[in-house]
Amino acid sequence: MICFTPFLFFFTDQDPAMAVAVGRCFPRIIHRLCRWHILNCHSDPLNTIFERNEQIEPDMMLCINQTYKPYEFETSWDQFLKRYDLEGCPTMKALYDIREKWVPAFFRKDYCGRMTSTQRSESMNKLVKHKFVD
């Protein structure tokens, strides 16, 4: 018999007040940061970085999306930074510093219905309300 432990997730942007509120009001909820909001928040410096080489963005997305364990992400991210000489980049450091809250490799063990952003959870909400809830 397969048994799943139900987890409830909150995906939010980086608003510090929201993080505090979620922690206080829902102490058993797993709080993650919305990947779309994280990347959008850093879009200007990332776009400048991506202009250097057309392969930077796809390689960064591979690090984020195609690593399944934290150590795989760490190794892939380190190689990515070295390959494109981004080791001292403040934007990459900022993204790395909060990696455990938004990079899927750090929460694959916790089932969240493949949600990584508030957009997907809003889409799921719409689906559930439309198809299953009167």
C-alpha positions as CSV (number, residue, x, y, z in Angstrom):
1,M,0.0,0.0,0.0
2,I,1.3,3.4,-1.0
3,C,0.7,6.2,1.5
4,F,1.2,9.9,0.8
5,T,1.7,12.3,3.6
6,P,-0.4,15.3,2.7
7,F,1.6,18.6,2.5
8,L,0.2,22.0,1.9
9,F,2.3,24.5,0.1
10,F,2.2,28.3,-0.1
11,F,4.0,29.8,-3.1
12,T,4.5,33.6,-2.7
13,D,6.8,36.3,-4.0
14,Q,9.7,37.5,-1.9
15,D,7.6,39.8,0.3
16,P,9.2,39.4,3.8
17,A,5.9,40.3,5.5
18,M,4.2,37.5,3.6
19,A,6.8,35.0,4.7
20,V,6.3,36.0,8.4
21,A,2.5,35.9,8.0
22,V,2.6,32.4,6.4
23,G,4.9,31.1,9.2
24,R,2.8,32.6,12.0
25,C,-0.7,31.7,10.6
26,F,0.2,28.4,9.0
27,P,3.1,26.9,10.9
28,R,2.8,23.4,9.3
29,I,2.6,24.8,5.8
30,I,5.6,24.5,3.5
31,H,6.4,28.0,2.2
32,R,8.2,28.2,-1.1
33,L,9.0,31.2,-3.4
34,C,7.4,31.5,-6.8
35,R,10.0,30.8,-9.4
36,W,8.4,33.2,-11.9
37,H,8.5,36.0,-9.3
38,I,12.1,35.3,-8.4
39,L,13.3,35.4,-12.0
40,N,11.1,38.3,-12.9
41,C,12.4,40.3,-9.9
42,H,15.9,39.8,-11.3
43,S,14.9,40.2,-14.9
44,D,16.9,43.4,-15.7
45,P,20.3,42.1,-14.6
46,L,19.5,38.6,-15.9
47,N,18.7,40.0,-19.3
48,T,22.0,41.9,-19.4
49,I,23.8,38.6,-18.5
50,F,21.8,36.6,-21.1
51,E,22.9,39.1,-23.8
52,R,26.5,38.0,-23.4
53,N,25.9,34.6,-24.9
54,E,22.7,33.0,-26.3
55,Q,23.4,29.8,-24.4
56,I,23.5,31.3,-20.9
57,E,19.8,31.3,-20.3
58,P,19.1,27.7,-21.5
59,D,22.1,26.5,-19.4
60,M,20.8,28.3,-16.4
61,M,17.3,26.8,-16.9
62,L,18.9,23.3,-17.1
63,C,20.5,23.9,-13.7
64,I,17.2,24.9,-12.3
65,N,14.9,22.5,-14.0
66,Q,16.9,19.3,-14.7
67,T,18.6,18.7,-11.4
68,Y,16.8,16.4,-9.0
69,K,18.8,16.5,-5.8
70,P,20.4,19.4,-4.0
71,Y,23.9,18.1,-4.7
72,E,23.2,17.9,-8.4
73,F,22.0,21.5,-8.4
74,E,25.0,22.6,-6.5
75,T,27.4,20.9,-8.9
76,S,25.5,22.0,-12.0
77,W,25.3,25.6,-10.7
78,D,29.0,25.8,-9.9
79,Q,29.9,24.5,-13.3
80,F,27.5,27.0,-14.9
81,L,29.0,29.9,-13.1
82,K,32.5,28.9,-14.0
83,R,31.6,28.2,-17.6
84,Y,30.3,31.8,-18.1
85,D,32.6,33.6,-15.6
86,L,29.7,34.5,-13.4
87,E,31.3,33.6,-10.0
88,G,31.4,37.1,-8.7
89,C,28.0,38.2,-10.1
90,P,25.7,39.7,-7.4
91,T,22.6,38.6,-9.2
92,M,23.7,35.0,-9.4
93,K,24.7,35.2,-5.7
94,A,21.3,36.6,-4.7
95,L,19.6,33.7,-6.6
96,Y,21.9,31.1,-5.1
97,D,21.4,32.5,-1.5
98,I,17.7,31.7,-1.6
99,R,17.9,28.5,-3.7
100,E,16.3,26.3,-1.1
101,K,13.1,28.3,-1.3
102,W,12.6,28.3,-5.1
103,V,14.8,25.7,-6.9
104,P,12.8,22.4,-7.3
105,A,15.7,20.1,-6.5
106,F,15.4,21.3,-2.9
107,F,11.8,20.3,-2.5
108,R,11.3,17.4,-4.8
109,K,10.8,15.1,-1.8
110,D,7.7,17.1,-0.8
111,Y,4.9,16.5,-3.3
112,C,3.5,19.8,-4.5
113,G,1.7,18.7,-7.7
114,R,4.6,20.0,-9.9
115,M,3.8,23.6,-8.8
116,T,6.7,26.0,-8.8
117,S,4.9,29.3,-9.2
118,T,1.8,31.1,-8.1
119,Q,0.6,31.0,-11.7
120,R,0.4,27.2,-11.7
121,S,-1.3,27.1,-8.4
122,E,-3.8,29.7,-9.6
123,S,-4.4,27.6,-12.7
124,M,-4.9,24.5,-10.5
125,N,-7.3,26.5,-8.4
126,K,-9.3,27.4,-11.4
127,L,-9.3,23.8,-12.6
128,V,-10.4,22.4,-9.3
129,K,-13.2,25.0,-8.9
130,H,-14.4,24.6,-12.4
131,K,-14.4,20.8,-12.6
132,F,-14.9,19.6,-9.1
133,V,-16.3,22.3,-6.8
134,D,-19.8,23.8,-7.2
